[in-house]
Amino acid sequence: MRWKETTYSGWGRALDALGKIARPEKVAALNAIMANTPAPAIGNRRSYGDTALNSDGHVTDMTRLDRFLGFNPETGLLEAEAGATIGDILDTFGPQGWMPAVMPGTGFATLGGCIANDVHGKNHQLAGSFGQHVESILLVGASGKPQRISLKRNAPLFRATIGGLGQTGVILTARIHLAKCSAGTMAVQERRMADLDSFMDGFAESNAAYSVGWVDTTASGVDLGRGILEEANFSSGAFAKPRKTRSIPFNVPGFVMGKPLVKLFNKLYLRRLPLDGRDRERSLNDFFFPLDRILNWNRLYGKKGFHQFQCVLPHDTARTQLTKLLEEISNSGLCSPLSVLKQMGAGRGGMMSFPMEGMTLAVDIANKPKSAALLARLNDITLSGKGRVYLAKDSSLDPTHLSGMNPELPAFREVVAKADPDGAFATDQSRRLNLRGTA
Ligand SMILES: Cc1cc2nc3c(=O)[nH]c(=O)nc-3n(C[C@H](O)[C@H](O)[C@H](O)COP(=O)(O)OP(=O)(O)OC[C@H]3O[C@@H](n4cnc5c(N)ncnc54)[C@H](O)[C@@H]3O)c2cc1C
């Protein structure tokens, strides 16, 4: 297999790695890699920080191993290679009445990446996390031997692989239960939320199948936490192919994401919505993957890139801690127009899964000299509120925070130590956070 030495990064582009990448197209080529140079798998690198990086080492890019291997139209059980994307699954099976039960905010995430981060969607309170819809996984360990794992066959390894950040081996294929998809369009209701309290009440009262909030992180004082709540249910329109994509061809200068322009953008974004809200019909692709039409939108943050901070807080601390987080972000001047508030249920599929019943906040933060100090404060506020930081987005967590946020960390470490005793699947993030507990 040919290894290509290159510098590559996560979606945030604030961290990068120099290392060797192979892109096998056939299972035989993957087997050869696993026999000679077992290396962590990566998908489309839609994780933001260093989750999918391995500096001075090797990684196996799984995106060419993307075939659908079997589908039962009666039950919705799909078997696919790990490089198949969520968008492909939606576009292929949506018109047949089936879709992934859980979809992250980008259709470019691969099946392997969605399992390894146990991703959540805009329906987490009802559908739980991605891993809860995985029937079984074909996992290739450091020995190169594939084994099928499920809740019935080796539950500890299965639960350490879901949300396990690739540390147990390479997911070659998976069988997942798709959910019914009753239409090609969503009926979306958008309403203005005056502040954080209204937002949280809006989520609590919502009966919609899907809900998500956009927050104005430049707002402060009585407006703190204001934004737009989107609630959606299936409508009755036909399934449409995704619209044409556009690209941002260059790195945008830093001032564009500076406070004055972001403040102005946010104000206009909020005001474009009538005071009494609006109802509209959107295609599934537009509703679920709103940013995917602009390829390389991560260039908006310039050459230095950005970090994403995402945390979840339990209901009993959410109001106070979200207030503190939003105050810190608003005061820092490092606000971004892309900030999301969502409700979460209790569902989680793996030992290291992110979800927790409560509220989750995700905020992009430009990579500037003062962003490290801000991120450290946001991580501290999360920990003191008994919350958890999402490792798919993380680039800044202190390793000492990890056990306080992840009660199943000791069990995870035990399984990983057995599955990969020589650390073949370690990544920059697992080393930075001492995820495996070996340091
Ligand atoms: C615009 C945008 C919106 C997003 N919205 C959401 C959201 O709503 N909810 C959410 O939960 N996440 C969200 N994410 C994050 C994204 O869904 C996850 O980071 C996902 O894991 C990315 O998948 P990927 O294929 O790009 O994996 P990568 O980023 O390439 O890899 C992620 C991890 O998975 C491991 N991995 C990948 N493939 C395999 C494999 N075959 N076998 C073993 N391990 C593997 C890697 O080692 C790494 O640890 C969003 C990201 C973006 C850019």
The ligand as an SDF file (V2000), in Angstrom:
LIG
                    3D

 53 58  0  0  0  0  0  0  0  0999 V2000
  -20.7020   21.0840   10.2160 C   0  0  0  0  0  0  0  0  0  0  0  0
  -20.5680   19.9790   11.2360 C   0  0  0  0  0  0  0  0  0  0  0  0
  -21.6740   19.6510   11.9950 C   0  0  0  0  0  0  0  0  0  0  0  0
  -21.5790   18.6310   12.9530 C   0  0  0  0  0  0  0  0  0  0  0  0
  -22.6850   18.3380   13.6910 N   0  0  0  0  0  0  0  0  0  0  0  0
  -22.6230   17.3600   14.6040 C   0  0  0  0  0  0  0  0  0  0  0  0
  -23.7820   17.0070   15.3530 C   0  0  0  0  0  0  0  0  0  0  0  0
  -24.8610   17.5830   15.1840 O   0  0  0  0  0  0  0  0  0  0  0  0
  -23.6760   15.9960   16.2590 N   0  0  0  0  0  0  0  0  0  0  0  0
  -22.5050   15.3270   16.4510 C   0  0  0  0  0  0  0  0  0  0  0  0
  -22.4690   14.4220   17.2880 O   0  0  0  0  0  0  0  0  0  0  0  0
  -21.3860   15.6360   15.7610 N   0  0  0  0  0  0  0  0  0  0  0  0
  -21.4310   16.6360   14.8440 C   0  0  0  0  0  0  0  0  0  0  0  0
  -20.3120   16.9480   14.1220 N   0  0  0  0  0  0  0  0  0  0  0  0
  -19.0810   16.1860   14.3490 C   0  0  0  0  0  0  0  0  0  0  0  0
  -18.9760   14.9710   13.4230 C   0  0  0  0  0  0  0  0  0  0  0  0
  -20.2330   14.3720   13.1980 O   0  0  0  0  0  0  0  0  0  0  0  0
  -18.0940   13.9140   14.0900 C   0  0  0  0  0  0  0  0  0  0  0  0
  -16.8500   14.4730   14.3900 O   0  0  0  0  0  0  0  0  0  0  0  0
  -17.8940   12.6600   13.2150 C   0  0  0  0  0  0  0  0  0  0  0  0
  -17.1960   11.7220   13.9850 O   0  0  0  0  0  0  0  0  0  0  0  0
  -17.0940   12.9820   11.9620 C   0  0  0  0  0  0  0  0  0  0  0  0
  -16.9990   11.8210   11.1620 O   0  0  0  0  0  0  0  0  0  0  0  0
  -15.7560   11.5920   10.2050 P   0  0  0  0  0  0  0  0  0  0  0  0
  -16.0990   10.4650    9.3240 O   0  0  0  0  0  0  0  0  0  0  0  0
  -15.3640   12.8680    9.5580 O   0  0  0  0  0  0  0  0  0  0  0  0
  -14.6520   11.0950   11.2460 O   0  0  0  0  0  0  0  0  0  0  0  0
  -13.1870   11.7110   11.5700 P   0  0  0  0  0  0  0  0  0  0  0  0
  -13.3630   13.1040   12.0560 O   0  0  0  0  0  0  0  0  0  0  0  0
  -12.2840   11.4970   10.4170 O   0  0  0  0  0  0  0  0  0  0  0  0
  -12.7620   10.7560   12.7570 O   0  0  0  0  0  0  0  0  0  0  0  0
  -13.4150   10.8710   14.0040 C   0  0  0  0  0  0  0  0  0  0  0  0
  -12.9930    9.7530   14.9340 C   0  0  0  0  0  0  0  0  0  0  0  0
  -13.5050    8.5400   14.4340 O   0  0  0  0  0  0  0  0  0  0  0  0
  -12.4780    7.5780   14.2880 C   0  0  0  0  0  0  0  0  0  0  0  0
  -12.8180    6.7920   13.1050 N   0  0  0  0  0  0  0  0  0  0  0  0
  -13.2110    7.2470   11.8970 C   0  0  0  0  0  0  0  0  0  0  0  0
  -13.4480    6.2160   11.0740 N   0  0  0  0  0  0  0  0  0  0  0  0
  -13.2150    5.0900   11.7800 C   0  0  0  0  0  0  0  0  0  0  0  0
  -13.2670    3.7050   11.4820 C   0  0  0  0  0  0  0  0  0  0  0  0
  -13.6280    3.2400   10.2900 N   0  0  0  0  0  0  0  0  0  0  0  0
  -12.9200    2.8260   12.4480 N   0  0  0  0  0  0  0  0  0  0  0  0
  -12.5550    3.2520   13.6830 C   0  0  0  0  0  0  0  0  0  0  0  0
  -12.4920    4.5460   14.0210 N   0  0  0  0  0  0  0  0  0  0  0  0
  -12.8070    5.4600   13.0770 C   0  0  0  0  0  0  0  0  0  0  0  0
  -11.2030    8.3870   14.1330 C   0  0  0  0  0  0  0  0  0  0  0  0
  -10.0820    7.6520   14.5750 O   0  0  0  0  0  0  0  0  0  0  0  0
  -11.4940    9.5610   15.0600 C   0  0  0  0  0  0  0  0  0  0  0  0
  -11.2140    9.2000   16.3890 O   0  0  0  0  0  0  0  0  0  0  0  0
  -20.3450   17.9500   13.1520 C   0  0  0  0  0  0  0  0  0  0  0  0
  -19.2380   18.3010   12.3810 C   0  0  0  0  0  0  0  0  0  0  0  0
  -19.3370   19.2910   11.4310 C   0  0  0  0  0  0  0  0  0  0  0  0
  -18.1190   19.6520   10.6060 C   0  0  0  0  0  0  0  0  0  0  0  0
  1  2  1  0
  2  3  1  0
  2 52  2  0
  3  4  2  0
  4  5  1  0
  4 50  1  0
  5  6  2  0
  6  7  1  0
  6 13  1  0
  7  8  2  0
  7  9  1  0
  9 10  1  0
 10 11  2  0
 10 12  1  0
 12 13  2  0
 13 14  1  0
 14 15  1  0
 14 50  1  0
 15 16  1  0
 16 17  1  0
 16 18  1  0
 18 19  1  0
 18 20  1  0
 20 21  1  0
 20 22  1  0
 22 23  1  0
 23 24  1  0
 24 25  2  0
 24 26  1  0
 24 27  1  0
 27 28  1  0
 28 29  2  0
 28 30  1  0
 28 31  1  0
 31 32  1  0
 32 33  1  0
 33 34  1  0
 33 48  1  0
 34 35  1  0
 35 36  1  0
 35 46  1  0
 36 37  1  0
 36 45  1  0
 37 38  2  0
 38 39  1  0
 39 40  1  0
 39 45  2  0
 40 41  1  0
 40 42  2  0
 42 43  1  0
 43 44  2  0
 44 45  1  0
 46 47  1  0
 46 48  1  0
 48 49  1  0
 50 51  2  0
 51 52  1  0
 52 53  1  0
M  END
$$$$
